[in-house]
Amino acid sequence: MGATPFLTEDFLLNNEVAVNLYSQCAKLPILDYHNHLSPKDIVENRKFNTITEAWLEGDHYKWRAMRINGIPEKFCTGDALPLEKFMAWAKTVPYTMRNPLYHWTHLELKNYFGIRKLLNEKSASEIYDECNRHLQQNNFRVRALLSKMNVEVVCTTDDPADSLEYHQQLRKEGTQLKMFPTFRPDKAYAMDEPAMYSQYIDQLSAVSKKEINSFDELLEALKKRMLFFDKLGCRSADHGLEYLYFEEAARSKAPAIFKKVRSGLALSHEERLQFKCALLIELGKLYHELGWVQQFHLGALRANNTRMLKIAGADSGFDSIGDFPQALHMSKFFNCLDRDDLLAKTIVYNLNPSQNEVFATMAGNFSDGSVVGKIQYGSGWWFLDQKEGMTNQLNTLSNMGLVSRFVGMVTDSRSFLSFPRHEYFRRILCNLIGEDVVRGELPEDMTELSRMVKDICYFNAKQYFNF
């Protein structure tokens, strides 16, 4: 029996039912409701000088693989020439076999540039030149790249103190592409270093035109910024946390903790948790009031390598999966909001696969019938946005909840070439369902199965976020 060719039209689709289902969802628009793309690049319609800029700039996934392959840092975050960096990546690509990077790399070459050759040291120079020729054309600027992938909505990740000037500009243009801000208040409770925290609060004070000398004034300033975000179409808030923490008395302790850190005094670990809890509960009430979705990305153990952190900076590939306890405090946190019926629509993302069932069952605890899929067990993210991670998330959600009501995939990316990840997800989803049909575990009711697939890939998110 001969081998199946790599990256054909039926890539990852192992039966006729899967192929049929994928044909139903392949051309649906993309609603990318969480990413880290640059609003400036979108509004200014950036033209990339080289494929290195488009591909390797800010991509800690690739940097991590390159370092494992013995590539020195100057070819990752350092000052090596663009061609040198690309060659270092090309040298690494063959070693990424069975890592999702191998699939993503070749999907991106095919979907954006029409290149079906495998990237390696031998093909690198030719592929580099061909990609660069394309990128010099206006139909390979940022907005055209988004259009090629049929991206309808992009939700960027934005600090409360951000001016959102680029969101305002795009709104005035009235473009077909919709770009909405996402409220990311992590710095409002990042109190590890009092001096840096006070500097941030001063910045927030200036942009909100509001004196911030107390916890209540901080809440007022944040609410003012939220209303500004809301006017520009913001649909959700996002938070990157190790875990959710809850303490009933946290709200009463928050004012004194805020005064302490503003006076330059260091806080204990417990005080930082108490303040974070108090602020997130109060923000959660405001999210509910505005009709926003609150998203929690939980479980990352960040900045593990302090030596390399000094060289390369944060978010450069030295983070990993954490083993934090999640269930008890998450339950108490959501219950605190829910007992007064102030729990907003919520998506919880899990990074530790051993806790998949914990997250999926927690979502079911607080779905109350008021909203379809009110509490979502979010897509596999970061280390889990690969074939096995996505499959495990889909299977767990299927077993513990209603996968038919799932709001689907996001890129969670800083790269404008990352949108084939939606295709990757759609193929995996369709194949998973197709395999169930082949085994006789689901009926071959193509009308119902097609509806489910299209809902997961597009329509559920459209309804949930009110896009």
C-alpha positions in Angstrom: 0.0 0.0 0.0 1.5 3.3 -1.1 2.0 6.3 1.1 -0.6 9.1 1.0 1.0 12.3 -0.6 1.7 15.2 1.8 -0.6 18.2 1.9 -3.1 17.2 -0.7 -6.6 18.8 -0.9 -7.7 16.0 1.5 -5.0 16.7 4.0 -6.0 15.4 7.4 -9.4 14.2 6.0 -9.3 10.4 6.1 -12.7 9.5 4.8 -15.4 10.7 2.4 -17.7 12.0 5.1 -14.8 14.2 6.4 -14.1 15.5 2.9 -17.8 16.3 2.4 -18.1 18.1 5.7 -14.9 20.1 5.1 -16.3 21.3 1.8 -19.2 22.7 3.7 -17.1 24.9 6.0 -13.8 25.5 4.1 -15.0 28.8 2.6 -16.7 30.2 5.6 -15.3 33.6 6.7 -12.9 33.6 9.7 -14.0 35.4 12.9 -10.7 35.6 14.8 -11.9 36.8 18.2 -8.5 36.6 20.0 -5.1 37.4 18.5 -2.1 39.7 19.1 -1.9 41.3 15.7 -0.8 44.9 15.4 -3.6 47.4 14.7 -1.0 49.8 13.3 0.1 47.3 10.7 -3.6 46.7 9.7 -4.5 50.4 9.4 -1.2 51.4 7.6 -1.6 48.3 5.4 2.0 47.3 6.1 4.2 45.9 3.3 6.7 43.4 4.5 10.2 43.8 3.1 11.0 40.1 3.4 9.4 36.8 4.4 11.6 37.0 7.4 9.7 40.0 8.6 6.4 38.4 7.9 7.2 35.0 9.3 9.9 35.3 12.1 9.3 38.7 13.6 7.8 38.1 17.0 7.1 34.3 16.4 8.3 32.7 19.6 7.0 29.3 18.4 9.6 29.3 15.7 12.3 30.8 17.9 11.8 28.0 20.4 12.2 25.3 17.8 15.3 27.0 16.4 17.0 27.1 19.8 16.2 23.4 20.4 17.8 22.8 17.0 21.0 24.5 18.2 20.5 27.8 16.4 22.2 30.7 18.2 20.0 33.6 19.6 21.3 36.1 17.0 19.3 34.2 14.4 16.1 34.3 16.5 15.8 37.7 18.3 19.2 39.0 17.5 20.8 41.2 14.8 21.5 38.6 12.1 20.5 39.6 8.6 17.0 38.7 7.3 18.4 36.1 4.9 20.5 34.6 7.6 17.5 34.3 9.9 15.4 32.7 7.2 18.2 30.2 6.4 18.4 29.3 10.0 14.7 28.7 10.1 14.8 26.7 6.9 17.5 24.5 8.4 15.3 23.9 11.3 12.1 23.1 9.4 12.9 19.4 8.6 13.5 18.8 12.2 10.0 20.1 13.1 8.4 16.9 11.6 5.5 15.8 13.9 5.5 19.3 15.5 2.6 21.5 14.3 5.1 24.0 12.9 5.8 21.6 10.1 2.2 21.6 9.0 1.7 25.3 9.6 4.8 26.2 7.7 3.8 24.3 4.6 0.2 25.4 4.8 1.3 29.0 4.9 3.6 28.6 2.0 0.9 27.0 -0.1 -2.1 29.2 0.9 -0.4 32.6 0.7 2.3 32.0 -1.9 1.2 29.0 -3.9 4.4 27.2 -3.0 4.2 23.5 -2.6 7.9 22.7 -2.2 9.1 21.5 1.1 11.2 24.1 2.9 14.7 22.9 3.8 18.3 24.1 3.3 18.3 23.2 -0.4 15.0 24.9 -1.3 15.5 27.9 1.1 17.1 30.4 -1.2 14.6 29.8 -4.0 11.6 30.0 -1.6 13.0 33.1 0.1 13.3 34.9 -3.3 9.9 33.8 -4.5 8.1 34.9 -1.3 9.9 38.2 -1.3 8.8 38.8 -4.9 5.2 38.3 -3.9 5.6 40.5 -0.8 6.7 43.5 -2.9 3.3 43.5 -4.6 0.4 45.5 -3.2 -1.8 42.5 -3.2 0.5 41.0 -0.5 0.2 43.9 1.9 -1.4 43.1 5.3 -5.0 43.7 4.4 -4.7 41.6 1.3 -3.2 38.8 3.3 -6.2 38.9 5.6 -8.5 39.0 2.6 -6.8 35.9 1.0 -7.8 34.0 4.1 -11.4 35.4 4.1 -10.9 37.1 7.5 -14.1 38.9 8.4 -13.3 40.0 12.0 -10.1 40.6 13.9 -10.2 41.2 17.6 -6.9 42.7 18.7 -5.6 42.6 22.3 -5.3 46.1 23.8 -4.3 47.6 27.2 -6.8 49.9 28.9 -4.3 52.8 28.5 -4.0 52.3 24.7 -5.2 55.2 22.6 -7.0 52.9 20.1 -6.1 55.4 17.5 -5.8 52.8 14.8 -9.2 51.3 15.6 -10.7 54.8 15.3 -9.0 55.3 11.9 -10.2 52.0 10.5 -13.7 52.7 11.8 -13.8 56.0 9.9 -12.6 54.2 6.7 -15.6 51.9 6.8 -13.7 48.9 5.4 -15.2 45.5 4.9 -12.7 44.1 7.4 -13.9 44.6 11.0 -11.3 45.2 13.7 -12.4 45.4 17.3 -10.3 46.1 20.4 -10.2 43.6 23.3 -9.8 45.0 26.8 -6.7 43.3 28.4 -6.3 44.8 32.0 -3.4 42.6 33.1 -1.2 45.6 34.0 -3.9 47.0 36.3 -3.2 44.2 38.8 0.5 43.4 37.9 1.9 44.6 41.3 5.1 42.6 41.6 7.2 45.8 41.2 5.6 48.8 42.9 7.5 51.4 40.9 6.5 50.0 37.6 2.9 49.6 38.8 2.7 53.2 39.9 4.2 54.3 36.6 1.4 52.4 34.8 -1.3 53.8 37.0 0.0 57.3 36.2 -0.2 56.4 32.5 -3.8 55.2 33.0 -4.7 58.3 34.9 -3.4 60.5 32.1 -5.3 58.7 29.3 -8.5 58.5 31.3 -8.2 62.1 32.5 -9.0 60.8 36.0 -7.0 61.1 39.3 -6.3 57.6 40.6 -5.5 57.8 44.3 -7.7 55.0 45.5 -9.0 51.6 44.6 -12.4 53.1 43.8 -10.8 55.7 41.6 -9.0 52.9 39.8 -12.3 51.2 39.1 -13.8 54.5 37.8 -10.8 55.1 35.5 -11.1 51.5 34.1 -14.8 51.8 33.6 -14.2 55.1 31.7 -11.8 53.2 29.4 -14.2 50.3 29.0 -16.9 52.7 27.8 -14.4 54.1 25.3 -13.5 50.6 24.1 -17.2 49.7 23.9 -17.9 52.7 21.6 -15.3 51.2 19.2 -17.0 47.9 19.1 -15.2 46.0 21.9 -17.0 42.7 22.5 -14.8 41.1 25.2 -12.1 41.4 27.8 -9.2 39.0 28.1 -6.9 38.0 31.0 -3.7 36.0 31.1 -3.5 34.4 34.5 -1.8 31.5 36.2 -5.1 30.7 37.9 -8.2 32.4 39.1 -8.1 33.1 42.9 -11.0 33.9 45.2 -11.2 35.2 48.7 -14.5 36.5 50.1 -12.8 39.3 52.0 -10.6 40.5 49.1 -12.8 43.4 48.2 -12.6 44.9 51.7 -8.8 44.6 51.7 -8.2 46.0 48.2 -8.2 49.7 49.1 -5.5 49.4 51.7 -3.4 47.1 49.4 -3.7 49.7 46.6 -2.5 52.5 48.9 0.4 50.4 50.1 1.7 49.6 46.6 1.2 53.3 45.5 3.4 54.3 48.4 6.1 52.2 47.0 6.0 49.3 49.4 6.3 45.7 48.2 3.3 43.4 48.6 3.2 39.9 49.8 2.1 37.1 47.5 -1.2 36.9 49.3 -1.8 40.6 49.0 -1.2 40.5 45.3 -3.7 37.6 44.9 -6.3 39.4 47.1 -6.0 42.6 45.0 -6.2 40.7 41.7 -9.3 38.9 42.9 -11.1 42.1 44.1 -10.3 43.9 40.8 -11.4 41.0 38.6 -14.6 40.6 40.4 -15.5 44.2 40.1 -14.4 44.2 36.4 -16.5 41.1 35.9 -19.6 43.0 37.0 -18.9 45.7 34.5 -18.4 43.1 31.7 -21.8 41.8 32.5 -23.3 45.3 32.5 -21.8 46.0 29.1 -22.8 42.6 27.6 -19.2 41.7 27.0 -17.6 38.3 27.0 -14.8 37.7 29.6 -12.0 35.4 28.5 -9.5 33.8 30.9 -6.3 32.2 29.5 -5.2 30.1 32.4 -2.2 27.9 33.3 1.0 29.3 31.7 4.2 29.3 33.7 6.0 32.3 32.2 9.5 33.6 32.0 11.2 30.5 33.3 14.7 31.2 32.0 15.7 34.5 33.6 19.1 34.6 31.8 17.5 34.4 28.4 14.7 36.8 29.5 17.3 39.5 30.0 18.6 38.8 26.5 15.4 38.3 24.5 12.7 39.8 26.6 9.2 38.6 27.6 7.1 36.5 25.2 10.1 35.2 23.4 9.7 31.5 23.9 10.7 30.7 27.5 7.2 29.9 28.9 5.7 26.5 29.5 2.7 24.7 30.9 2.1 25.2 34.6 0.6 22.7 37.1 -1.5 25.2 39.1 -4.6 24.1 41.1 -7.6 25.4 39.2 -10.9 24.0 40.2 -11.7 25.3 43.7 -10.9 28.9 43.3 -12.3 29.1 39.7 -15.6 27.7 41.1 -15.7 30.2 43.9 -14.8 33.1 41.6 -17.6 32.4 39.1 -20.1 31.6 41.9 -19.4 35.0 43.5 -20.6 36.7 40.3 -23.3 34.2 39.5 -25.0 34.3 42.9 -26.2 37.9 42.1 -26.7 36.9 38.4 -23.8 39.1 37.3 -21.7 36.5 35.6 -21.0 37.6 32.0 -20.6 35.2 29.1 -17.2 33.5 29.8 -14.6 31.6 27.9 -12.0 29.6 30.0 -8.9 28.3 28.1 -6.9 25.5 29.7 -3.1 25.1 29.0 -2.6 21.9 31.1 -4.1 18.9 29.3 -4.4 16.9 32.5 -7.1 19.5 33.5 -9.2 19.3 30.4 -12.1 17.6 32.2 -11.9 20.1 35.1 -12.4 23.0 32.7 -15.1 21.4 30.6 -17.1 20.4 33.6 -16.6 23.8 35.3 -18.2 25.5 32.2 -21.3 23.4 32.7 -21.7 24.5 36.3 -22.6 28.1 35.4 -24.6 27.7 32.2 -28.1 28.7 33.3 -30.1 28.5 30.2 -30.2 32.3 29.7 -27.7 32.3 26.8 -26.7 29.6 24.3 -23.3 28.3 25.4 -23.0 30.9 28.0 -19.8 29.5 29.6 -17.4 28.1 27.1 -14.5 25.7 27.5 -12.2 27.4 25.0 -10.2 26.0 22.2 -6.8 24.4 22.6 -4.3 27.3 22.9 -0.5 27.9 22.9 1.1 24.5 23.5 -2.3 22.8 22.8 -3.2 24.4 19.5 -2.0 21.3 17.6 -3.6 18.2 16.3 -3.7 16.2 19.5 -4.5 19.2 21.7 -7.4 20.2 19.5 -8.7 16.7 19.2 -8.5 16.2 23.0 -10.3 19.5 23.6 -13.0 18.6 21.2 -13.4 15.1 22.6 -13.5 16.4 26.2 -16.0 19.1 25.4 -18.1 16.5 23.5 -18.1 14.2 26.5 -18.7 16.8 29.2 -20.8 19.4 27.3 -22.2 20.3 23.9 -19.5 20.6 21.3 -22.3 21.7 18.9 -22.4 25.0 20.8 -18.7 25.6 20.8 -17.4 28.9 19.5 -14.5 27.5 17.7 -10.9 28.4 17.0 -8.7 31.5 17.3 -5.1 32.1 16.0 -3.9 33.7 19.3 -1.0 34.8 17.1 1.2 37.8 16.3 1.7 36.8 12.7 -0.5 37.8 9.7 0.5 34.5 8.1 -1.1 32.4 10.9 -4.7 32.2 9.6 -4.3 28.7 8.1 -4.6 27.6 11.7 -8.3 28.0 11.2 -8.1 25.7 8.2 -6.1 23.2 10.4 -8.8 23.3 13.0 -11.6 22.8 10.5 -9.9 19.8 8.9 -9.3 18.2 12.3 -12.9 18.8 13.4 -14.4 17.4 10.2 -12.2 14.4 10.3 -13.1 13.7 13.9 -16.8 13.7 13.1 -16.3 11.8 9.9 -14.5 9.0 11.8 -17.5 8.8 14.2 -19.8 8.3 11.2 -17.5 5.6 9.6 -17.5 3.7 12.9 -21.3 4.0 13.2 -21.1 6.2 16.3 -23.0 9.0 14.5 -25.7 8.8 11.8 -24.7 9.8 8.3 -27.2 12.7 8.5 -25.2 15.2 6.4 -27.8 18.0 6.9 -27.4 17.9 10.7 -23.6 17.2 10.6 -23.1 20.0 8.2 -25.0 22.4 10.4 -23.0 21.5 13.4 -19.7 21.9 11.6 -20.6 25.3 10.2 -21.9 26.5 13.5 -18.7 25.6 15.3 -16.5 27.2 12.6 -18.5 30.4 12.2 -22.1 30.9 13.2 -21.7 30.1 17.0 -19.0 32.8 17.4 -21.0 35.2 15.3 -24.0 34.9 17.6 -22.0 34.7 20.8 -20.0 37.9 20.2 -22.7 39.6 18.3 -20.4 40.3 15.3 
